[in-house]
Amino acid sequence: MLEIQRIRTERDVIIASLAKRNIHVENVIDEIIELDQQWRSNKKELEDISAELNQIARKIGELFQSGQQAAAAELKEKNQLLKTQETTLKSKVEALDAEITSLLYTIPNVPNAEVPHGKEPADNVEVSSSGTIPSFNFEALPHWDLAKKYELIDFELGVKVTGAGFPFYRGKGAKLQRALINFFLEEATQAGYEEFMAPLLVNEASGIGTGQLPDKEGQMYHSTADDLYLIPTAEVPLTNIYRDVLLPNADFSIKLTGYTPCFRREAGSYGKDVRGLNRLHQFDKVEIVRIEHPDNSAAALDEMVQHVAALLDKLELPYRILRLCGGDMGFASAMTYDFEVYSAAQDKWLEVSSVSRFDTFQANRLKLRFKDDNKKTHLCHTLNGSALALPRIVASLLENNQTENGINIPSVLQAYTGFKSI
């Protein structure tokens, strides 16, 4: 959520920057500024009345003690009138605050200066690429056919038990899944991230804190009986560990990691691009999260990008890194790098990770702050990234490493799987 003070002082810059997202927020921004002026005016009046009430209370006591009953009674009448005004103003201030907050929730984060203009994925900028795209002297099979041939993943059984997008992993497919999770967690731990096992359901405040709520697209699963939400990513519970936290000094760099299943409704996703593992309602992912001083935010993002690149290098998968354009970025992001892995049998690039910095956008919602050396409070910066999401990694590993007789396992995973091939 954008800071109201920033909106007041940087109105034109914010409007111009959000144009990178192809949205026009001038009317909303101006409405927020107008409502904020009303809020501050009413807040000042409320504070003045509260101060006057305190003075009158003391004066009434003094008058009673000095025997001036009539004067005290007259002041008590004024006191009652002011209390009525105070109650009315409190309601007005609270209503204005709620209206401002509701409007602020509709405005996405301001893109970083390095974010390119653009409306769709075709406008993203390729930053780098690595690895060799495999070629085959036989007819390569897509991962859904390989999964069926070698009894690794059962999509039909998932449909029977739950529905489309909830596959069963079995045998070596399940072991491969577990091997990837362990590999990603070990790599994150070695890079200095503290591992957490987080809850899979969160309350509304947690969803609001990281920007998933209000959920305009209806992509979160909602348990209405308990008013809890199934997490779309471990980012939500991990980042919310620091909701309503004031870090005591400016010397901090907090690194968290965790594996969780993730749940996304993926409403409106249809067609060939959702076949097999390409798009699921439940999938596994290892997430990395950082809480940083604003001065270290850019360097932290670069480190996270390098961390994900190293994972893909070790898995020997061809990949490319894209800097997302304004129109393709997530609601809360100030800058995002996407990693795409080449899927040989499908002859296409598959997104496997997004690494993003949010600057103060999440921290403002979370009330996550730190004290500087002068004991002044400031908002922290938050970042997160997939390191990595498993479905499309598995799809690419199966397709890119297939032979006429089976599927080879990358050497870095063999200690985790216990086998070299399928």
Summary of the structure (lengths in Angstrom):
residues: 422
radius of gyration: 27.2
end to end distance: 48.0
largest distance: 107.4
contacts: 1349
relative contact order: 0.14
helix: 46%
strand: 21%
